[in-house]
């Protein structure tokens, strides 16, 4: 359940000048009147938007779309107003306000999925003893398709009592996988998300791609673009698929092929023909079809993101694509690229 967010607001002047505990006689009854200082008193679990003084240096927590810097502030009883307009906020009775701040830095290497894919968002929870306090600060950091937004958000969370934060934790959950920040030491129990911190494995490795071979009756025109582009990497999480099996990575291929080339026909219409790529490329890894494919961007020239199931030894990648001549001949030819991935570490067990 999301916490209630409290909008801090100005005061409508309504002052009762009576000492606390004063007793008024109203008719035949007695009414006790409490003096109010104009500040809102929030309820346990509420969030109050406000900046605060951190109690420690930020802790880095990696999530698939980027990096979070999280930090907390010591418990306080109230939050002051701003510029004489905002009257401030008081903690709940018997409770306090704990500051939480989160900064998202997008990862430029993150694999963004289909633009209409529902975003997975980081979820934060402050754990104090047996109490659990959801923190909604990170809920707007990820857009549809998985793209992250660079932003910083801070708030106070209303909690019971005055907690010892050195005995508390902040839990960051992404798509069901939790990482726990120890607020005393700043260490992170990464759990199943440990693969996100292996930056060498998640960096695309360029793989040599040979010239295409062509379907019967065609060959590539010398000097024309006939090579593909291939990079491979291993990642523990992919949009639309979620997390790979424990301690494994999805095998991800970033592929491109020439949009235009020239082919020579030997039979139907002999001679050289300009040809344009049509449709989308088909991929297979060691004979297996991909488990997901989506465009790398809105520009088809940027190629595809092709995801295969984890494997300890990715070997032979086959890419095929159809080309259609742009002249009146209307010929179609199929290009095939065979790429060896034996040197790539993507998908292997950690």
C-alpha angles and dihedrals in degrees: 000000000000117000119248110257114220118212109215109226144181125264128263101214110248110143127184109194100203127125116248110269095018114151123223125196109224114182106307096333138077120238123189113215120204117211111237123206095203096252122126115242110212129210127246109277096027122128123220118198108233143123119249143182110267118232094211144006117290119272120224118231119177121214126176097263095046148303127311123206107201129186137164135209131222117269116272134186098225145002117233123235124253127244093341092291105084110060094205133233135274127215120250117273108283090006143087143216120254119197120226125183128185129187121191120205111186118231108234089207094055115125108239117206134209111324091239095050113121109250122244108221132202112253122206129202128181110214117200113172106307093337121103121201117187114217115204098193097110096047095100099044097093127058130203110291092033102277113149127223121222106235146131123221129181134185144156118245117211110229139174117265125345104296130211099236091195085072095045136084140209114219120206114196126188120184092337098313115111132207118192124215115204103217093204099054102019090230121143125221096212097186114173091355093068091108090068089069094055094092093173092060093046094051112099114250115212112229125200111255119199129215116284124262114221136221118265113295097026139082134178117267111246111255095019125118107271104144126097129216121235133178124170133198141161122237130175095217134038131180112259092016103054123200123000118234114290113294092001135103134217112246106237124193121194105201138182133175131189112279091208132023141151126250134187118224117211099189128015098040109000118214140053121319133185109233135194128207113251131194119353132306121262120224135195129176115204087338095307123120120233120264092220138009129183137158116273090223141340088278110083090207088070089068132214141311106225120188126200131186116268115279132175094222116027106196129161119026116192121195123185130182136173123233126195123202114244097216129078093278091082092202123164126209132180122226120203128193122191114199128185115222097178093120094051120101095203117132097012123134117269 
